[in-house]
């Protein structure tokens, strides 16, 4: 069941989402070649806790870190560890914070130094997919119009849309209804109500959309080893558009 939020609840959602927004900016200014993915996780953990919030990811269903740090062919849920970031990598950082009884959630993909033209374009198109998805999005929009727009834009640029993982509602729980796929048929799905809060998160691959999960039970990688990118924001559906909580 989709839980439509009151204005009081939306006000409480702003603080954790602002922390997520600021944390991603903080990480983006510091991430560099030579760091390990664990170093990135430490930046996230320390920033969130210093902001008076709790890292929502830490311990979630047994997840062992405060952020998901996914490099190159890793699509989502990369567990931070000893992997060293190198010039030319792209790194997706997905993080959540809990404060005021509510969660915030967003993700960005960062380029480490000079990356290939394909990776640059992949990161750019993935971000653009999000903004295409929210064009015209407002109360009354069918849910699957979001994924339709993401899919059309990604595929028109020669990329593919990950199908195994989706966006989601967010609020008192980190993952709430509805699921928000990045593909779909225009004009279908439940019509969204004002006050619905969604995490819209294009996950786009340079090659095949097919993924497999590594033996750690979390890290999803592309089956063909081609790079993938991830871009996510939390948004509130309004009568006449959307309010982006993490920008």
Protein Blocks (a to p, Z undefined) as FASTA:
>chain_A
ZZdddfklmmmmmmmmmmmmmmmmmmmmmgcghiafklmmmmmmmmmmmnopacfkgopa
hiabfbdcdehjlmghpacdfbccdehiacdddddddeehiacdddddddehjadfklmm
mmmmmmmmmmmmmgopaehiafklmmmmmmmmmmmnopacdfkbccddddjbmbdcdddd
fbdcehiajdddehiacdddddddfbdfbdcddfkomaccdfklpacddddddddddfkb
ccdfkZZ
